[in-house]
Amino acid sequence: MPSKATKYGRRKARQHRAKHVGGPGGPDYIRGAKAGEVKNRKTPVTGPELLRLADRGVDEIDSKGGFTGPAIEAAKKLGIKLFSRGKGI
C-alpha cells in the first residue's frame, strides 16, 4: 500500500499532467523534457535544498509548505518554476 507522501506525489503529477516516476535520488514526475519534484511537508524549501535539487536536474518544484526568500531568489536565477498549494510563484 502506498504511503501518504507517494499518494500526494501521484496526485500532484496528475495535476501537472505528468507521469509519476518517484524513487529515491530521482525526480517525482516527468512531463516531456521537464522533471519535477514534490515536497509534502509543513516546512518551506530552503535555498541550499533548492540548489541540491537543481544539481539533480529538477526543473519544477511543488511544495506544500512553500519556499523561503533565498529559495525563491535562487529559483529565479536558475530558471526553476515554483508551485505552492496549486499556484505558481
DRENPA-3360 file (N, C-alpha, C; in nm, 2 decimals, always signed):
BEGIN
1 = MPSKATKY = +0.08/-0.12/+0.00/+0.00/+0.00/+0.00/+0.09/+0.12/+0.00 ~ +0.06/+0.22/-0.09/+0.15/+0.34/-0.10/+0.13/+0.43/+0.03 ~ +0.24/+0.50/+0.06/+0.23/+0.59/+0.17/+0.16/+0.72/+0.13 ~ +0.13/+0.80/+0.23/+0.06/+0.93/+0.21/+0.14/+1.02/+0.11 ~ +0.27/+1.02/+0.13/+0.36/+1.10/+0.05/+0.36/+1.05/-0.09 ~ +0.36/+0.92/-0.12/+0.35/+0.87/-0.25/+0.22/+0.91/-0.32 ~ +0.11/+0.89/-0.24/-0.02/+0.93/-0.30/-0.03/+1.08/-0.34 ~ +0.03/+1.16/-0.25/+0.03/+1.30/-0.27/+0.12/+1.33/-0.40;
9 = GRRKARQH = +0.23/+1.27/-0.41/+0.32/+1.29/-0.53/+0.25/+1.24/-0.66 ~ +0.17/+1.13/-0.65/+0.10/+1.09/-0.77/-0.01/+1.19/-0.81 ~ -0.08/+1.24/-0.71/-0.19/+1.34/-0.73/-0.13/+1.47/-0.79 ~ -0.02/+1.51/-0.74/+0.04/+1.63/-0.80/+0.09/+1.61/-0.94 ~ +0.14/+1.49/-0.97/+0.19/+1.46/-1.10/+0.07/+1.47/-1.20 ~ -0.04/+1.42/-1.16/-0.16/+1.42/-1.24/-0.20/+1.57/-1.27 ~ -0.20/+1.65/-1.16/-0.23/+1.79/-1.17/-0.14/+1.87/-1.27 ~ -0.01/+1.83/-1.28/+0.08/+1.89/-1.37/+0.08/+1.82/-1.50;
17 = RAKHVGGP = -0.01/+1.72/-1.52/-0.03/+1.64/-1.65/+0.10/+1.57/-1.68 ~ +0.16/+1.51/-1.58/+0.29/+1.45/-1.60/+0.28/+1.30/-1.55 ~ +0.38/+1.22/-1.58/+0.39/+1.08/-1.54/+0.47/+1.07/-1.41 ~ +0.41/+1.01/-1.31/+0.47/+0.99/-1.18/+0.58/+0.88/-1.19 ~ +0.70/+0.91/-1.15/+0.81/+0.81/-1.16/+0.86/+0.78/-1.02 ~ +0.87/+0.88/-0.93/+0.91/+0.86/-0.79/+1.05/+0.80/-0.78 ~ +1.08/+0.74/-0.66/+1.20/+0.68/-0.64/+1.31/+0.77/-0.58 ~ +1.40/+0.71/-0.50/+1.50/+0.79/-0.43/+1.60/+0.84/-0.53;
25 = GGPDYIRG = +1.64/+0.97/-0.51/+1.75/+1.02/-0.59/+1.71/+1.07/-0.73 ~ +1.58/+1.06/-0.77/+1.54/+1.10/-0.90/+1.42/+1.19/-0.88 ~ +1.37/+1.24/-0.99/+1.25/+1.33/-0.99/+1.13/+1.26/-0.95 ~ +1.03/+1.33/-0.91/+0.90/+1.26/-0.87/+0.81/+1.25/-0.99 ~ +0.82/+1.34/-1.09/+0.74/+1.33/-1.21/+0.82/+1.38/-1.33 ~ +0.78/+1.33/-1.45/+0.84/+1.37/-1.58/+0.73/+1.42/-1.67 ~ +0.74/+1.53/-1.73/+0.65/+1.58/-1.83/+0.73/+1.63/-1.95 ~ +0.74/+1.55/-2.05/+0.83/+1.58/-2.17/+0.97/+1.58/-2.12;
33 = AKAGEVKN = +1.04/+1.70/-2.15/+1.18/+1.71/-2.10/+1.19/+1.77/-1.96 ~ +1.08/+1.80/-1.90/+1.08/+1.87/-1.77/+1.07/+1.76/-1.66 ~ +1.15/+1.78/-1.56/+1.15/+1.69/-1.44/+1.10/+1.77/-1.32 ~ +1.01/+1.71/-1.24/+0.96/+1.79/-1.13/+0.97/+1.71/-1.00 ~ +0.97/+1.79/-0.89/+0.99/+1.73/-0.75/+0.87/+1.78/-0.67 ~ +0.81/+1.69/-0.59/+0.70/+1.73/-0.50/+0.75/+1.71/-0.35 ~ +0.72/+1.82/-0.28/+0.76/+1.82/-0.13/+0.63/+1.83/-0.05 ~ +0.60/+1.72/+0.02/+0.48/+1.71/+0.10/+0.52/+1.72/+0.25;
41 = RKTPVTGP = +0.53/+1.85/+0.29/+0.57/+1.88/+0.43/+0.53/+2.02/+0.47 ~ +0.53/+2.05/+0.60/+0.49/+2.18/+0.65/+0.60/+2.28/+0.64 ~ +0.73/+2.24/+0.65/+0.84/+2.34/+0.64/+0.87/+2.38/+0.50 ~ +0.90/+2.51/+0.48/+0.94/+2.55/+0.34/+1.07/+2.50/+0.29 ~ +1.08/+2.50/+0.16/+1.20/+2.45/+0.09/+1.30/+2.57/+0.11 ~ +1.43/+2.54/+0.15/+1.53/+2.64/+0.17/+1.62/+2.65/+0.04 ~ +1.70/+2.76/+0.04/+1.79/+2.78/-0.07/+1.89/+2.67/-0.10 ~ +1.96/+2.62/+0.00/+2.05/+2.51/-0.02/+1.99/+2.39/-0.07;
49 = ELLRLADR = +1.87/+2.36/-0.02/+1.79/+2.24/-0.07/+1.75/+2.26/-0.21 ~ +1.71/+2.38/-0.25/+1.68/+2.40/-0.39/+1.80/+2.39/-0.48 ~ +1.91/+2.43/-0.44/+2.04/+2.41/-0.52/+2.07/+2.27/-0.54 ~ +2.05/+2.19/-0.43/+2.07/+2.04/-0.45/+1.98/+1.98/-0.55 ~ +1.85/+2.02/-0.54/+1.75/+1.97/-0.64/+1.79/+2.01/-0.78 ~ +1.84/+2.14/-0.80/+1.88/+2.18/-0.93/+2.00/+2.10/-0.98 ~ +2.09/+2.06/-0.89/+2.20/+1.98/-0.94/+2.15/+1.84/-0.99 ~ +2.04/+1.80/-0.93/+1.98/+1.67/-0.98/+1.90/+1.68/-1.11;
57 = GVDEIDSK = +1.89/+1.80/-1.16/+1.82/+1.82/-1.29/+1.67/+1.85/-1.28 ~ +1.63/+1.90/-1.16/+1.48/+1.93/-1.15/+1.45/+2.06/-1.21 ~ +1.34/+2.07/-1.28/+1.30/+2.20/-1.35/+1.19/+2.26/-1.28 ~ +1.11/+2.19/-1.20/+0.99/+2.24/-1.13/+0.99/+2.18/-0.99 ~ +0.94/+2.26/-0.89/+0.92/+2.21/-0.76/+0.79/+2.25/-0.71 ~ +0.71/+2.16/-0.66/+0.58/+2.18/-0.60/+0.59/+2.15/-0.45 ~ +0.58/+2.25/-0.36/+0.59/+2.24/-0.22/+0.47/+2.28/-0.15 ~ +0.42/+2.19/-0.06/+0.30/+2.22/+0.02/+0.34/+2.33/+0.12;
65 = GGFTGPAI = +0.46/+2.33/+0.17/+0.50/+2.42/+0.28/+0.55/+2.55/+0.23 ~ +0.56/+2.57/+0.10/+0.61/+2.70/+0.04/+0.76/+2.70/+0.03 ~ +0.82/+2.82/+0.02/+0.96/+2.84/-0.01/+1.01/+2.96/+0.07 ~ +1.14/+2.95/+0.11/+1.20/+3.07/+0.18/+1.23/+3.17/+0.08 ~ +1.26/+3.29/+0.12/+1.30/+3.40/+0.03/+1.43/+3.37/-0.05 ~ +1.53/+3.32/+0.02/+1.65/+3.28/-0.06/+1.63/+3.17/-0.17 ~ +1.53/+3.08/-0.14/+1.50/+2.97/-0.23/+1.43/+3.04/-0.36 ~ +1.34/+3.13/-0.33/+1.27/+3.20/-0.45/+1.37/+3.27/-0.53;
73 = EAAKKLGI = +1.47/+3.34/-0.47/+1.57/+3.41/-0.55/+1.66/+3.32/-0.63 ~ +1.70/+3.21/-0.56/+1.78/+3.11/-0.63/+1.71/+3.05/-0.75 ~ +1.58/+3.02/-0.73/+1.50/+2.97/-0.84/+1.49/+3.06/-0.96 ~ +1.47/+3.19/-0.93/+1.47/+3.29/-1.04/+1.60/+3.29/-1.12 ~ +1.71/+3.28/-1.05/+1.84/+3.28/-1.12/+1.86/+3.16/-1.20 ~ +1.81/+3.04/-1.15/+1.83/+2.91/-1.22/+1.72/+2.88/-1.32 ~ +1.61/+2.95/-1.32/+1.51/+2.93/-1.41/+1.42/+2.81/-1.37 ~ +1.40/+2.79/-1.24/+1.32/+2.68/-1.19/+1.18/+2.73/-1.16;
81 = KLFSRGKG = +1.08/+2.66/-1.20/+0.94/+2.70/-1.17/+0.91/+2.65/-1.03 ~ +0.84/+2.74/-0.96/+0.80/+2.70/-0.82/+0.65/+2.70/-0.81 ~ +0.59/+2.60/-0.74/+0.45/+2.60/-0.72/+0.42/+2.57/-0.57 ~ +0.32/+2.63/-0.51/+0.29/+2.61/-0.37/+0.13/+2.61/-0.36 ~ +0.08/+2.50/-0.32/-0.07/+2.49/-0.30/-0.15/+2.52/-0.43 ~ -0.10/+2.48/-0.54/-0.17/+2.49/-0.67/-0.14/+2.62/-0.74 ~ -0.06/+2.71/-0.69/-0.04/+2.84/-0.75/+0.11/+2.85/-0.79 ~ +0.14/+2.91/-0.90/+0.28/+2.94/-0.93/+0.33/+3.06/-0.86;
89 = I = +0.46/+3.06/-0.83/+0.53/+3.17/-0.75/+0.62/+3.24/-0.85;
% end
